[in-house]
Amino acid sequence: MNIHMCQTELARAEAHHIVATDHQYVSPTNGQPLRGLIQDHVVMGVLLTKRDTFLTKAEYMQILYCAGIDLGCKRSVCSIPPAILKPQRLWTGKQVISTLLLHLHRDASELNIQATTKTPSSAWRGKTSHSDHAEAIVDEAQVVVIAGEMLSGVLDKSALGATEFGLMHCVNEVLGGEATGQLLTQFGRLLTGYQQMHGFTCGIADLLITPEADEMRMSLVQQSEDLGMAAAFKCIARPAPVDRAMAREQLCREIRGLVAADSFDAARVGGVLDGQLKSMLMPHASKISASCLPGGQAVPFPRNQFALMTSTGAKGSVVNFSQISAMLGQQELEGRRVPLSPSGCTAPCFAPFELTARAGGYITDRFLTGVQPPEFYFHCMAGREGLVDTAVKTSRSGYLQRCLIKHLEPLVVAYDGSVRSSADGAVVQFVSGEDLLDPTRIKFLSSPSLYAMNADVFLKKWSRLGSADCVGSSAAMGQFERRHQALNSNQQPPQAGYHFGETSIGFVDQVGKLYRASVEKFSGRPAVNAARWREIMLHKYQSALQQPGESVGLLAAQSVGEPSTQMTLNTFHHAGRGEANVTLGIPRMREIIMVASQQPSTPLMTLPLRKEDSADLAVAATELASRLRRVTFSDLLQHVRAEESLRRGKGAEAGSRQVRRCIHLTLHVVAHSGVKDADIESAFETQFLQLFKVAMRRHARVSSSSHARAGEAIFQRERKSSSRGLSNAEERGVGDMDTGQQTADDGDEAEARQQRSNAAFEEPDHEDLATLRRGYSVNAPIPGGLSDSEADEAEDEPAEENELAADGQRAAEDDGDDDSDPNRNALKESLLNEHLVDFGRTPHQDTLHAGVLELWVQCEMPMTVSRMLYVPLIEELARDVHVKSTPGIRSAAVKASTGKSNEGHAVQTEGVNFEALAVFADVIDLAQVQSNHVHAVLKFYGVEAARAAIVNEIRSVFGVYGISVDARHLGLIADFMTHEGTYKALNRHGMHSEPSPLLKMSFETTMGVLTEACLLGDADRLSTPSGSIILGRPPQCGTGAFELHTQFARGDAES
C-alpha cells in the first residue's frame, strides 16, 4: 500500500476532493458508474423487494433501524402506512425502500424513475401457463419509482450495482452525489441486517432438473452425435447416407475420389468443416440449455437459490448454471475447435481423424453427473489458454498503455475549447471531441426522458433568487454590470460553447424530436412545458461541456489502454469462409499505435458495390472477386511428370555422361477463371523458366564445388567401362568403388574420404530406376525450404536473382498476345544455356485433352552434379509465378449481405492497391472503400482519411470483444498521430519530435536524450506534466491551468 503525505495546503485540498467518493461516482473515461453493491446484498435486495415479501411492524422498524436512517441527517423519519391492514398490519419490502428514498433528500418526494432490471421476466414466469398471471408479473422486470415511492420491480444488480441507467445512476443524476453515497450506505446496512434475519444458502436440490427436462436433454444429445458426419458430407458437397454404419466408408471413398481428381484441398476443407460443425452444433447446444433452464428446474425461481444468484447478477451467470445442470458445450482454442495432434487424434482415446462432435471438444456431459476424462482434458485446455493469454499479454498491454500516456499527457483543453499540447501550444483539435462535450456527463443526454420526469426537481435547483435572497452588495453587482457593458464586443468575441444558449444545432433538433416523441407520451402524466423543457436541456448541455484545463490526453490514453488488457486473441479466422485472416488484439493495437506499420501483417480492403442494380449484386461481386484474385502457376498446375535418360556427351565431353530429364507440365485452367492459354505460356516463358534456370545453375554450382573429387572418380570409371553398355552400367551402379582406379598419390586417408563423399551419391538401384521411369507423382513431399548450402548460395547472388525476377515480372505485365516469331526466338535464345536446352508446348487435337495445356522443358546436367529433385522444385517455383494478378492483391472473397439496410454485398481483398480500383469505378462505390492499411490510405486519400482509418481500426479491434470506447477518445488519439501531416508512431522514435527534453527523458533512453539536450542547448519550459513533476512544480493542467491572485489591503500587506 502507498501513503501520500500532502506537503502543502493546495495538495491537501486537492486530495480532499480526489478521495471524496460522493463526487467520484462515475468513471472519468466513459461516464459509467463505479460504485455499487455486490453478491449477498444483491440477493437480499431481490428477496426483500419481490411481491410476496411482507413484514410485520417490528420487522419493518428493525430493518429501518439497521439502515442507520438517522445517520448524519436531522430530518425526522416518516413511516409509510401498511399495505395490508387486516387481519394483520403488514408492510411490503418495496415500502421499506420507499421510506429510505423519501427520507433521503428534500426533493425526493418528486423523484420519478423508470429503469430495467437484470432479472429477466421469463425467470418470474417459470412454469405458469395462465396468460393473465404471466402478464401480471412481467412488471417485476422494470423498476418504477413515482413521487419517491417504489411501485414495481426488484433491486438486483442493475439497481444496486455499478450499472448505467440503473436506480443508483438515476439518483446520482437527479439528486446528486452526496445523496447517492448516503443511499448506498443505507442500502448496505439494511440488506446486511435483512440477511441476518432471512439467511441464504444453496444445496444440491437447486441444481437438479425435472425428469421430463432430463429426457429431452438426452434426446437432443443423441441427435447431435450424427452432426459430425453430416457436416463432413456437406463440406464435400455430397448427400449424407441414411445408414450410419456405411457413412464412414462412403466418406472415405468420396475423399479418395476427390484426391485422385486433384480437386481436394485439405486445408480449405478443414476450415470449412470446422465452421460447418460449429454452426450446426450451436443451435443444439442452445436447445439443450433452454430445455433445462429455467423451465426444467426441479426447484423453481425464486426459491431456487442458485438460480437466484445467477439470474439477478449477484454471482456467476446462466452459463455457469448450464454447465452444471445441462452440458459444458463446445470448447474452443483461439476461436477454433480442439486441434488435431500429429497423429491425427485430438486425444489418445479417439480414432485418427474422427469426425464426431465429441472428438472435437463438444462436451455433452455436465458437472452435476460428472465429466469423462477426455472432456475434462479439453475443458482444462480451454481454461489454461485463458490463463496463459492473461499472463503473456499483461506486459504487452501495460507497455502499450505507457506509450499512450507518455505521448498524450501534454494534451489539455484550452480556454477557447481547442485541444493543445502544453509543450509547444500545437493545436491537435480545434474543438475538443468535435463537440466539446465531456463523455462523463452525456449519458442521459441521448435519452432525456429522466429529465422530463424530474423537471420540477431540476427547475427548482436552477430557479432564480430575488435580490433579498442574494448574498453581497447590490452596488458591487451594479458596478460589475456597468464594466461588462463598457467592454467592446468587437475586441473580445464570445467563446463558442461556453455561453448559455450557444448549443449544437444537432442537439437542439434532437431535443425537439425527443420532446415530441417521448415527453408528451409519458405514462399519461401532464407533459412538460416546451419552454421549460428547452431550458432544462440547455442547462444540462451547458453543464456537460468540458472545462478548460481538462487533461483529455490522459483520459483518452486510459480509455484505450485499460480495456486492452481484456483482449486475448492474436488472429481471427472466419471458419468455413474464404475471407482473409485478420490480426486482432494486442498485436494489431501495436501495429496501429506503437509501430504505425508501413506494411501491416494482414493488409485488407473492403470494396462495397454500388446499389443501382441490386438484383445482380451477388453476380457482380463474384465477377469482381474473380478479376481481382491472383492466379498463380501453382493453382493451374495439375500434374508433373519427370523422365530421366542417360546419354553420352559430345565433342570434348566424349566418354562422360549427361543426365537428360524431360519434364512435362500439364495445366488445367478453370473455365470461369478468365485465364487464356497465351497468358499461361507467357508466364511459363517469362517467369517460370527464369526462376528454373537460376535454380539449376545454383544447384550445379554448389554440387560441382562440393563433389568435384567424387565426379572425377566417376568419370574415370565410366571411361574404362564404356564398352559394356548402358544397361550393365545401371545394374552395376556408379557408386561401386571396389573396381575403380585412383591416382597413385592418393593415400588411404584420401581414399576413405573419397568413399565417404561418394556414399551419399550412389546410382539408384532397380526400384529407384523403376520409380524414375514411371515418373514422379504430384503428391510427392515438398521440402520445407532450401538447404544450408543453397541458402549460402542464395546470399552470394541476390542481385542476379532479383534481376531475373524483375525481368519476369516486367514481362508478365505485358499483354502476352504478341506471338511474332522474332520476339519469341529472341526470348528463347536468351533463356537457353548449357543446362536449359529446350522448351515448348505439345499440341493436342483430340477431345481427351480439351482444356489441358501441356508444356515441356528439357534440361541437361553433367554427371559431376548430384541428382536433383525436379518435381518438388517445380511445385515450389510455381507458387511464385503469377499468371494473372492485380499488383498488391493476393486474394479476394465475396462478403455477403448481412440483411441490414445499410450493408450490402462487398468484396474483401487480401492486399491493398487503390490505384487499381479506378478501372472498376462503375462497380465499386469508391467513396465507401475501407482499408486497414493506414499508410496506403494516407498516401492515396490524405491525412483526414488516414485519421478516420485509425479510428475505425481501433474501434474494430475492440468490437470483436464487445468493448465500447467513446469516439471522442479515439478521435483524439488519431488526431494526435496525424496532426503533423504524417502517420506518427507512439514509440521512442515518435517521441523525438516532442520539444520537452524532460518529457523525453521520462519515457526512455534518458542518457541519450540528456546528452543530446546538453550538446544542443535545448531548453525546457516546464509546461509538460512530466517536466513540472520532476522539478516539484504543479502541472499546468486541471487546477494548475490558471493562477489565483488575491488583492490585499495596504494594512494587511504591511502586517
N, C-alpha and C positions, 0 to 999 in steps of 0.2 A: 504494500500500500504506500501511496505517496501522500505527503502532507505539505501543503503550501502555506508558508508563513508570509503574510502580507506585510510589506515593509513601509507602505505609505497609506495615507488616508484614501487616496484615489484608488489604489489597489484593493483596499478593504471594501470600499463602496461598490466597486465592480464585482468583487467576489460575492458580496451580499446579494446582488441581483442575479448572478450566474447560478448560485445554489438555491435560489428561490424557486422551488419546484412548482409552485402555483402558476408561475409565469413561463414555465418550460413544458407545457402540456403537449405541444405539437413539435414535430421534428423540424429543424431549421432547413432541411434539404427538400422535403416533399410535402410538408404540412400534415403528415399522418400522426395520429395520437401516439404518445409514448407511454403513458401511464394507464394502468388498468389492473383489475383483479383477475386471478387465475385459479384453476384447479378446484379445490374444495369450495371456495367462495362462489364459483360459477354454478356448481351443482346445487349448493344450498339456495342460490338465488332462484333457480328453476323450481325447486321443491317448495319454496316459500310462496312464489307468485303464481303457481298453477291454480286452476279453477277450484279444485276440491280441497284446498288448504284453508282451514278455519281455525281461529284461535279464540280462546277464552279471554276475558278481560285481564286476568292475571298474566297470561302468556303475552298478550298484546303490550301491556305495560312493561313487562320484564324485558321484552325484546327492545323496546324503545329506550329503556334504561341502559341496556348493553350497548346500544349505538352511541352512547355518550352524547345525547341530543342537546344537552345543555352546555356542552363543552365550548368555551370561547364565544358564547352568544348570550346576550341579555334579553332576548325576546322570550316571551312565555310560550310554552308548548300548548297547542290546542289539539285535543284529541278529536277524532272523527266519529260520528255516530256509527253504531254497529250495522253491518249489512243484514244480519238476521236478529230479530227481536224475540221471537217465540219459537220453540219452548225455552230457548236459552240464548242470551245475547252473545253473538259470535262476530268476530272481525275476520276479514279475509287478509291473505298475505299482501295483496295489492294495496289495501288500505294502510298497511304499515309503511309501504314505500311512499304513498301519498302524504302521510303525516310528515315524513322526513323532507319531502320536496316542499311542502307548504311552509315548513319551519326554516328552510334553507336561506331564503332571500326575501327582501321586502317586496320584490316584484314577482315572486314565484307563483302567486295566485293568478297571474296572467300568462303562465308558461304553457305553451302548446307544442307538442312534439309528435311526429309520426316517424317511426323507424322500424326497419325489418329485424327479425331475429335470426340467429344461427340455426335454431332448431327447425327442421322442415315441417311443413304441415302434414306430410304423409306419416311422420312419426306419431302425431296425435291421433290420426285416424285409426291406425292399427288394422284390426280385422273387422271394424264396423262396416256394415253394409247398408245401413239406413242413410239415405242421402241427406235428410234434414239434419240428423245429428252430425254427419260428416261436415256439412256446410257450417254448422254452428261452431265447431271447434277450429275452423280454419283461422278465425280471428286471433288465436293464440300465436300465430306466426308473425304478428305485427304488434309492436308496442305503440300504444296510443295514450298520450297524456293530454288532457284537456283541462285548462284552468288549474293546473298544478296537481290534478288527480289522475292516477294511473287507472285506466279503464280496461285495457286488454293487453295481452302479450305476457311474456316471461322475461326475467332478467338472466340471459345467458351470456355467451362470450361476446356477442355483438353489442349488448347493452352495457356490460360491466367491463369488458376487456378493452385493449387498445385497438379499437376498430373505428374506422372513419364512418361518419354519418350514423353512429350509434347514439344511445341515450346520453352517455357522458360527453361525447363530442358535441352534441347539440346543446347540452347545458353549458359547456365551455363557450360556445359561440354566442349564446343569448345572455347568460348571467355572468360570465367572466371566469377567470382562472381561480380566484380565491373561493368562489362558490363550488367550483368543480373539485378542488382539493379537499374542501370540507366534506362534500358529499361522498367522495371516495373513502375518506377516513371513517365516516359514519357507516357506510355500507360494509366495510371490512370488519368493524366491531360488531355490527348487527348480525352478519352472516356467521361470524365465528360463534357468537352466542347461540344462534339457532342450530348450528351443528352440534353443539354440546347438548342441546335439548333433543334433537332428532336423531343424529348419528347417520353414518353412511358406511356401507360395506358391500363387498362383491363376492359372489360364490360361483361354483361350477354350474349351478342351475341357470344362471344368467347367460351361459354360453350355449346351452342346448337348444336344438331346434325340434320342431314337431316331426312325427314320423312321416306325415304327408310331404312336408318340405324336404326331408332327407331322401325320400323315394324319388321325388322329382329331381333332386340334385344328382343322384346316382344315374338316373336315366339320361340326363344331359351329359354326364361324364362319359357314358358309354357311346353316345353319339359323336363325341369329339375324338374318339380313338381312330376313326377312319378318315379323318380330315387330312392327315399327313399324306396318305396315298392319293387322295383326291386332288390335293394341291400339286403333287408331282405330275399327275397326268394333265392337269390344267396348264402347267408350265410348258410342256412339250406339245400342247395343242392336240391332245388325243383324248378320246372319251374313256372314262374310267369304267372298268368291268364291274359287273354285279357281284361276281364270285370273289370273296376276299382272299381265298387260298391261291387263286391264279393271278391275283393282281401284281404281286412282285415279279413273277416270271414274265408276265406280259410287259411290265415296265422295263425289265432288263432287255427284252427283245427289241422294244421300241428304241431304247437308247443305243443299242448296238447298231441298229439300222441307221440312226442319225449320225453316229460316229463314222460308219462306213461311207456315208454320203458326204462327209466333211461338212455337215451343217449343224454341228453340236458345239456350242460354246459353253464350256463348263463353268467359267467364271460368271458369265451373264446368267446362266440358268440357276446357279447357286444363289445369286442375289434375288432373282425373281421368285425362286422357291421360298426364300426367307420372307419376302414381303407377302406372298400369297398366303402362306401358312399363318402368319401373324394376323392378316386381315380376316381370315376365316375363323381363327380361334378367339379373337376378341369378342365377337357377339356371343359366343358360347360362354365365355367367362362372365360376361355381364348378365346373361340369363341365369347362370348358376348363383351368382351373388344376389340377384333380385328374387330368386325363388326362396332364399333363406332369410333375407333381411329386407325390410323389417317385419314382413307379414308372417314369416315362418318361425319366429322366436317362440320358444316354449313359455317364457315369461314376457308378457308384452311391455312396451314402454308406456308409462314412465316407471313402473315397478321394476323393470329390468335395470339394475344398477350399472351394468357395463354399457348398455345402450344409452343410458342417461349420460355417461361420461363422453362417449364418442359423438353423440348427436348434438349435444349442447356446446361442444368445443372445449370442454373442461380439460380433457386429456385424450390424445390419440385421435383417430379418425375412423370412418366407416371401413377403410381399407384394412386396418388392424382387426376389426371385428370380423370382416370377411375372411381374412387369413386364418383366424382361429376357428370359426364355425362353418365356413363354406369351402374355400380352397385357397392355395397360395397364388396360383395363376402363373403367367409366363415370366420367367426370369430372363433378364436381358443384360448383356455386357456391351457397353459402348453403343447402345441402341440396336444391337443385333442379338439374335438367339445364341444359345451356347455354341461356341465354335467347335469344329472337329479337331481332334488330335492328329498327329502324323499318321497314325494307324487307321484313321477314318472313323474313330469312335469318339463320342462325347464323354463316355465313361466306360471302364472295362466291362461292365455288365451288359452293355448294349452291343449289338452286332455292328460290324463296319457299315457305314453309310445307311444306318437305319432311318426310316422316314417317318416313324411315329412321332406324334406331338410330344410324348413323354421323353423321348430321347433328346429332343431339342430344348428341354428345360421347361416344358409345360407341366406344372405340378398340380395335379388334381387332389392331392392329399391335403389335410388340414391339421393344424396343431392340436385340435381337440382330440382327435383319434390317433395321432401320430404320423410322422413323416418317414418314408423309407430312406435308407442311406443314400442312394443316388440323388434323390430330390433334396435331401439335406445338404449334400455336397454342392449342388447347383445353387441353392439358396445362400450358402456361405460364400460362394464365388461372387455373387452379385453384391452381397454385403461388404465383402472385402474390397471390391472395386471402389465403392464409395469412400471407404476409409483411406485407401491409397491415394485417390484423387485429392481428397481433402489435405492429406499430409504433403503431397508433392506440390499442389497448386498454391499453398499458403504463401510461400516465399515469393513466388512469381507475382501473385496478385498484390502482395504487400509492396513490392518494388514498383509495380505499375502505379499504385496509388501515390507512392512517394514522388515519382516523376511528375504526376499530375499536380500535386500540391506545390512542389517547389517551383514549377513553371507558372502556375496560375495565382500564386499568393499575392503578387503585386496588384491584381485587378480589383478595383473598387469602383463604386458608383459615385460619380461626381455630382456637383450641385445642379448641373444642367440636365441630369438624367442619363448621361452617357456613361459608358464603362471605359475607364482609362487605366493605364499602367502607372502606378505610383513611382516607378523607377525613372521614367523619362516623359511621362504625360502622353504617351501614344494612345490614340483612340482605337479601341478594339470594337466597340459597338456604339453607334450614335444614340441608340435608345436601348437601355438595358432590357434584355429579354425580348426585344422588339415591341413590347407593350408596357414596360415599366412596372409590371405587376410582380408582387412578391409571391412565389409559389406556396409559401406557408399560409397565406391569408386568402386564397381564392377558392378553397374547396367548395364553399356554399354559393359562390357567385354563379356557377354554372347551373345550379338547381336551387333558386332562391325561394322555394316555397316556405322554407323555415322563416324567412324574413316577413313573408306575408302573414303567416300565422301569429307571429310575435311582433307585429307592427307597433302595438301600443307600448311594449317594453322598450323598443328602440327609440321611438319618438319621445318617450318620457326621459330617456337617457340624454337625448340631444336637444331638449327643449330650451328656449331662450329664457334667460332670467331678467327680471326687472332691475332698474337702476338701484333700487333699495336693497336688493339682494347681492349686488356686486361688491366685492371687496376691493377697496382702493379709492383713490381720489378721482372724481369726475373731471376735475380741472386738468389733471395729468392726462386723462384719456382724451380730452378735447385738444390738448396741445399735440398729442401724438397724431390725431386725425388731421390737424392743420399741416403738420410737417409732411404727412403722407400725401396730401393733396398738392403740396407745393412741388413735389418731385416731377420732373419732366419725363413723361412716359416714353418719349422717343429715345431718350438716352439709356433707359433700362427697361427693355421689354420684359413682360412676364414670362417666367419659366414654364414651359409646356408641361402639363401634367400635375403640377403642384398647386394649382388654384382651383377652388371649388367651381364645378360646372364645366371645366375642361376635361372632357371624358371622351373615350374612344367612341367613334361613330358606330362601329360594330357592336359595342357593348350596349349603347343606347337602343339600337334596333332589337337586340336580343332581349333587353328588358321589356320593351313593348310587346314582343311576341309572347314572352312568358307571362306577362300580366294578363293578356287576353286569353291565353290557353289554360293557365293553372289557377290564378288568383280568383277569377270570377267563378270558378267551379269548385272552390274549396269546401267540400262537405256541407254545402247548403248554408254556410255562415255568410254574414254580410261581407262583401268584397271591400278591400282597402281602397280608399280614395286614390285616384290616379296621381294626383299631385303629391300626396303623402308617400305613395309607393315610389315615385321618382326620387323624392328627397331621400328616402331610406337607401335606395340603391346607389345614389350618388355619394352618400356618406360612406357606404361600405366600399365603394370603388376607391374613394379618396384614402380611406384607411388601409387599403390593400396595396398602395403604391410602395415601391422600395425607397428606403430612406437614404439620403446621401451618406457616404462613408461605409456602406454595406460591403463586406468582403465577399462579393459574389464569386470571385475566382476560387476561393477556398471551398465554398458551398458546392460549386459545380464539380470540383475535384472529388469531394467526399461523396457526392451523389453518384458518381460513376465508379469510384474506387471501392466503396463499401459493398455494393451488390456483386462486384466482380468475383468475390470470394465464393459465391454460390454457383459459379459456372464450373462444370467438371468435364464436359465433353471436349475433345480435341477436334474431331471432324464429325460431320453429319452426312450420312449416306441415305439417299432415297431408295429404300429397299424395294426391289421389284420394278424399278422405273429406270429410264435411261438418262435421267438428269445427272448433272455432274456433282461430284463430292464437293462439300463446302467446308472450309476451315472455320471452326467455331471456338468459342470460349476464350481463354487467356491467350492462346497463340494468335487468334485473329485480332484481339484487342492490342496485342503487342505490335502486330503488323500495322494497324491503323494509327495508333497513338505514339508508341515509343519509337518505332523504326521508320514510319512513313515510307513503307517499302515501295520502291520503284518497280519491283517485279513481285507481286503477291503470289503466294503459293498456289492459289486456285483462282485465277482471273476469270470473271464471268461477265456476260452481257445478257440482259433480258430485253427482248425485242417485241413489244406489243404490236399487234397488227391493227390496221385501220378497220373500222367497223362499218364502212359504207355498204359492203356486201357481206352481211353476217351469215348468210346461208352457206357460203363457201369458205368460211374462215378455217375450218379444220383442214380442208384440202390445200388452201393457200399456205397454212402453217407447215404442213408436211412437205410441200414442194420447196418452201424456203429453207427448211432444215436440211433437205437433201442437197440443195445448191450450196449451202454453207459448209456442210460436213466434209471433212478431209477424207479422201480415199487414198490409201497407201498401196504400194505394190504387194504388201503382205495381205491386205484384205482381198485382193484378187487372185492371189497365188493359191491354186488348188492342189497341185501335186508337183513333186520334184523327183526326177529320176536321174541317177548318176551311173554312168557306164565308164569303165576303165579298160583300156587296152594298152599293151606294151609293144613298142616298135623300136627299131634301130635308129640311131641318129644318122645324119647325112654329112658328107664333107669331112671336116676336121673332127667331128664327133663320131666318126665311124667306130664301131666296136662298143659304144656306150648306148644306153637306152634312155629314152624319154617317155614319161608316162603321159598318155593321152587320155583325157577324161572328157566325154561328151555329156553335156547336161542339157536336158530338155525341160523347159518350164512351161507348164500348162496353166493358163489363167482363165478363170471363169468370171465374167462380168455380169452382175445382176442387171436385169432389164431396166429397172426404174432408176438405176444409179446415174444414168446420163453420161457414162464414160464411153468414149469412142475407141476403136481399135488404133486409130492414129495417135491418140493420147497415150495409150499403153506403150506402143512402140517408141514414141518419143521419150517417155520416162525410162524405158528399158535401155535405150541407147545413150541418152544424155546424162542420166543419173546413176542407174544401177551399174552399168558397165564401168563407169568411172570409179565407183567405190569398190567394185570387184577387182579391178586391175590394181588398185592401191593395196588391197588386202593380199593379193597374190604376191606382189613384189615385196611386201613386208615379210610375208611368210618365207619366201625364197631367201631373202637376205639373212633373216635370223637363223633359219635352218642350215644354210650353207656355211655360215661362220662358225656355228657351234658343232657341226658334224663333218667338217672337211676331211678329217682323218678317216672316219668311217666311210665316207664317199670314195676316197681314194682306194681303200681296200676292196670295195665292191667293184670299182672299175677294173682293177687288176684281175679279179676273179672272173668277171664276165668276159674279159678279153681272152682268157685261157680257155673257157668252156663255150665259146661262141658257136662252135660246130655242133653242139649237142642238141640245139633246137630250143624253141621257147617252152614247149611243154615239159621237157625234162628239167629245165631251169625252175619252172613253177613248182614241180614236185620236190626238187632238192632244197630249194629255198636259198636266198642270197645271204641269209644271216649265218649259215653254217661255216664256221671259220676253221674247221678241222683240216680241210684240204686247201685252204687259202695260203698264199705266199705273202711273206712280209719282208721288208728290206733287211739287209744284213746288219745294219747299225742299230736296229731296234732291240732293246733288251727285254728281259722277262717282265719288268715293270711296265714298260710301254705296251707290251703285248696284252697284259692284263687290263690296262687302262683302255686299250682299243676294244677288247672284248666286252668290257662293261659298257662302253659307249654304243656298241652295236647291238647289245642285248635288247634294248628297247625299240629297235627299228628293224626287226626281222621281217622277212616277207610273210604274207598271210599263208595259213595252211589251207587245206581243202575246203573247210567250212567257210573260212573268210572269203576265199575266192568265189564260192558259190553265192555268198551274200552279195559280193561286188557285182557279179554277173546279173543277179536279179534286180539290183538297183536299191537305193536307199528308200525307206518309207518316209512319208511326210510326218509321221508321228515320232520320228527319231528324237531323242532328247536333245535339247538345245543347251549348250554350255552357258553358264551364268555370266560370262564375260571373257575378256582377253586374259591370257596367261601373263606371268610376270615379264617374260621376255618380250611378249607382244606389247605389253604396256610400256616397257622401256623404249621399244622401237617407236611406239606412237609418240612418246615425248621427244624423240630425236627428229621427227619430221612432221611437226604440226603445221608448218607453213604449206607444205605440199598438199597435205590432206585438206586444209581449209580452201586452198586454191581450187582443187578439183571439185570440192563440194560446192563452192561458189559458181564454178563453171556449170555444173549440173543444174544448180538452181536457176541460173540465168537462162539456160536452155529450156528448162521446164516451163518458164514463164512465157515462152514464145507460143505461137499458135500451134505448132506441131503439125500443121497441114501442108507444109512445104515439102513436097516429095520429089523435088528436082534432083536428077542424078548427080550433078556436080557437088551439091551440098552434102548429099548422103555419102558420096565417095570420099569427100574430104574428111567428114566425120569418122568414117570407117578407118581411114588411114591414120588418123590421129589416135584412135583407140587401140589399134593392133600393135603388138610388140612381141618380144620373144616368148612371152607367157600366154597372152591372149592372141590366138592365131586367127579365129574366125567367129562370126555370129550371124544370125539371120532368123527367118520366120519360115515355118513349114506350112505351105498352103494345103487346105483341105477342101474338097469339093463335095464330100458325102454329107448327108444329114446327121450322121452319127456324131460328128464333131461340131455340130452347129452351136454357136455361142461360145466356143472354146478357141482361144488363140494360143497356138503352140510356138514358143520361141526357143531358140537353142543357142548355146555358146560353146566354143571349143577352145581349150587351153592346153598348154604343154608345160611340163616341169621336168627338169633333169633328174636323174637318179640320185644326185647328190643332195636333193631336197627331200626331207621326210614327207610321209604321206599326209595329206590334208583332208579334213572332213568338210566336203563341199556343201552338203545339204544343210547342216546347221548354219554354216556361214551364209548361205544364200537366204535362209529364212531370217537371219538376224539383219542382214543388209536390206532386205525387202521392207523392213519397218521404217527405214529412213528415206525411202523413195516415195515421193508424192506424185501420184498420177493426176489427181485433181484436188485442189486445196485453195482456200482463201487465206492469204498470209495472216498469221497470228491466231487463227481459229483452228482448234484441233477437232472439236466435235460439236454437234448441235442436236437438240432434242426439243420436242413439242411439249409445252406446258398447257394442259387442257384447262378449259374454263372451270372455275370453282362454283359457278352458279350465282355469284354475286353480280349485282347490276353494274358495278364499276370495274369488273375484271372480265377479260375475255381470253381468247387464245393468244398465246405468246410463244416465242421461240427462245430457248436459253442456250447460249453458246459457251463452250469452254475455251476461253481465249478472247481477246479484245482487239478489234480493228474497226474504229469508227469511220475511217475513210472508205472502207469497202461497202458501207451501208448506203452510200449515195446512189448506188445502182438500184437498190430495192426501195427507193423513196415512195413508189406508188403502192407498195405493200406494207411497209413498216411505218408506224407512227413515230417519226423521228423526234418529235417533241417529248415523247414519254419514254425514250430509251434510258435504261438504267444500267449501271456497271459498278462493280466493287473495286475497280482499278482507279484509284483516286488520281494518280499521276497522269494516266491517259485522259481522264476527264478534264483535269486542269489544263493539259496541253491542247486539247481539241475544243473544249467548250468554254474555258475560262475559269477564273477564281471563284465566282459565285456558284457555278455548277459544282466545282470541287468541294466547296463548303457544304452544299446540300448533300453531296455524296457521302461526306464524312458523317453527317448527322444520320442519314439513312442506314449506313453500315453499322454504326454503334447501336442504333435502335434495333436493327435486325438481329444482332448478336445477343442482346438482352431478351429480345422477343421469343427466342427459342425456349428460354427457361421461364417464360411468363413474368419477367421482371419489367416493370414500367419505370422509366426515368423521364422526368419533366423535360419537355422540348427546350425550355429556356436554358437549362444547364448544358444540354448537348449543343445548342446553337452557340453558346459562349465558348465552349471548347473548340468547336470548328472555326469560329471567327478568330480565335487567338492563333490557331495553327495556320491560318491563311491571311492574316491581316498584313503581312509583309509582302503579299503577292506571290508567295511560293507555298509549298506544302512543307511546313516546318515540323520536324520530329521533336518530340518531348523527351530528349535524352541529353547526354553530356555535350553532344555536338550542337544541338539546338540551343543549349544554354549559353553558348559563346556569344550569341547576339544580344544578350542582356547587358545593360550598361552598368549594373551594380557589381563591383568585384566581390563584395561581401556575400551577396546572394549566390554568386557562382561558387565561392569557396565553401559555403554551407551545403552545397549539393555534392560535388565530387571533385577529385583532383585538386585538393586545397593548395598543395605546394606549387603545382604548376600555375594555377591562377594567381597566387600571391607573387610568384616570381615575375610573371608577365606584367602584373599591375605595377610592381615596383620599377621594372625596367622602362615601362611606357609612361609612368607617372599618372596612372588612372586615378580619378577621384570618385568618392562615393558620397552622395548627398544624404545618406542615411534615411532615404524615403521609403525603402522597402521594409517589410516586416522583419526579415532576417537581419538586415543591417542595423535596424533600430534595436532589436533584442540583443544582438552581440555587444553593443555598447551601452545597454541598460536604459534605453530611451523608450517611451511609449510609441508603439507603431502608429503610423498616420492612417489609421482606418478605424471604423467604429466610433467610439467616443474620443479617439485621438485624431479624428479628421478635422477638428476645429479647436479653437482656443477660447477660453473664457477670461475676460478681463473685468475686474471689479474696480469701480471708481471710489476711492476712499476720500473721506473728508480731510481737510487740512490738519485738524487736530488729531485725527486717528493716525495719519501718516507720521506726524512728529512723535507721537507716543510710541 
